[in-house]
Amino acid sequence: MPTPLDHDFVRAVARAADREAAPPAAAPDEKPTGLPHRALARRVKTLVAAYRSPESALHGSARAVAAATTHLRALRATQTSTGLFAGGDNVQSPPDSAFTVNDVCDAHILAAGGGTELREVTAALADIAGAAFGALLTGGVHTPNHRWELCAALARLHRSFPDHRLLDRVEDWLAEGVDIDAEGLYSERSANYAAHVSNPSLLLLAGVLGRDDLLDAVERNLTATLDLIRPDGTVETVHSRRQDQHHPFPLAPYLPHYRLLAVRTGRGDFARAARLAAAGGIDDPDLLAETLLTPDLRRALPAPAEETLPRARYLTTARLAARASATAHTVLYGGSDVPEHRRIRSGLACNPTFLRLFAGDAVLDAVRLTRGFFDLGPFRAADMTQLADHRYRLTQTLTAAYYQPLPKDRRQDDGAYRMADEGRFSAAMAFPDRPRDEVSHTTRVEVDLREDGADLRIDISGPRVPWSLELTFRPGGVTQGALPLGDGRWCLTTGPMTYRAGDDEILVETDVEAGEPLAGPDRSDVLRYDPGQDHTVVGGTDATTGNRVYLGGLGPHTLTVALRAGRPAPAG
């Protein structure tokens, strides 16, 4: 017996599309201004879907068709002689054009089945797709996810305009292998690109090509993501190698993928994630077109499985551990790419946050540690070792050098030595040819993830240098027990402190095992976050915002920090 339709979901999806489609349909001859090619194509797709959907207020509307035609003229005007679209930072970009062609081809499928009223729209869509054919067939990419977006566009072109060359090119790309690791994470480790590019592209390819292995890759990624969903309804991104590593990412874009696979597989955990993704309401206007193109999305979800608590997961490939209970959700991270590559770069995991703690309304967004060692920036673990269940050690050793005179056979009378980078500084000094005297500094952080928080033991060894531990709490709470420094900053020297938000709180207790007493509020030179010279040399920073509490001193130092989630005792 077929699964019944989820009428509430279908109506909500139609309302979301109508909110986007109604304004242009109200003024169908008005030329769109300021919209890039991707936005134009997406709006055309939404207008055609609204016309086709019985649940839409624009079902059968001639004004929706007229608005789509107006937008298609604007879209065609952005297409260059190469067939690629103009606009954006990536000039003459096959993958950026592929995003647009994917929507064009989906709109073409919808329009082609919509009767004579959509005949002109169908022809215009075919003309745009045909003009892009050659450039996408032979075009290249520059990020991992672009391969799958481009393949999806080629497969969609083949779906509407069959040509074996398109499928041959898809096979060339797919023969490289999908970049998904043993834990189910794509190589970019990005929630944004998994939800918006890799998963939808691989689902499309699985359908067009009949490739169950591609469907399996998506299911593996969604399974891994279950353990990355945070109590605030976002997906953990601290380990990402892309732009979202510094920003929260909502679960909502995962909705169609969790929903589709829940319906097709019966997985209750996916159904629970789909419901959570829709908990804040459905705002994505593109979902209506998706439900028309993939009718299984309209089916009712299977019964959601209850969330398993407590639970823990260690994603070894990303060096990311999470432990969740009814009291706290704690994340520990040691997978930065910076120690290996010794640079801050787009495409590398650079976030120096190594711990987060969610305790209801009280949230510790970031724990970071900086050391005044040759301006090499904050602690980013080069190694993460699991010591026992829920116990881990993060380690980083920094080295810097002083250089000796060049050997006689490497000296030049004109003094014009080649420019070289020695890891922190570049100069015309032929650094690799010189003997070097190294100075090193090691930081070890042992962490016990508990059901109610975490215990940290921080050991800072090496030369006597300043260090500062920064605890950044999410705004909206009250700090008690720490000394105010001004500008949303506090200092903790002795005794416990609490951060209270609503009915929840996080307790912080410290103890110095070895070393001098912690620095007081007069040591502003110590109690600060230093992003390192890779940022400051260009006047930048990756500093957090919020309520920041600092502990600091002059190393060597060994101290413990206990973080506990809880609720304050009732008054009286």
Secondary structure, 3 states (H helix, E strand, C coil): CCCCECHHHHHHHHHHHHHHHHHHHHCCCCCCCCCCHHHHHHHHHHHHHHHHCCCCCCCCCHHHHHHHHHHHHHHHHCECCCCCECCCCCCCCHHHHHHHHHHHHHHHHHHHCCCHHHHHHHHHHHHHHHHHHHHHHHCCCCCHHHHHHHHHHHHHHHHHCCCHHHHHHHHHHHCCCCCECCCCCECCCCHHHHHHHHHHHHHHHHHHHCCHHHHHHHHHHHHHHHCCECCCCEECCCCCCCHHHHCCEECHHHHHHHHHHHHHHCCHHHHHHHHHHCCCCCCCCCHHHHHHHCHHHHECCCCCCCCCCCEEEEECCCCEEEEECCCCEEEEECCCCHHHHCCCCCCCCCCCCCEEEEECCEEEEEEEEEECCCCCCCCCCCEEEEEECCEEEEEEEEEEEEECCCCHHHCCCCCCCCCEECCCCEECCCHHHCCEEEEEEEEEEEEEEECCEEEEEEEEECCCCEEEEEEEECCCCEEECCEEEECCEEECCCCCEEEEECCEEEEEEEEEEECCCCCCCCCCCCCCCCCCHHHHCCCCCCCCCCEEEEEEEECCEEEEEEEEEECCCCCC
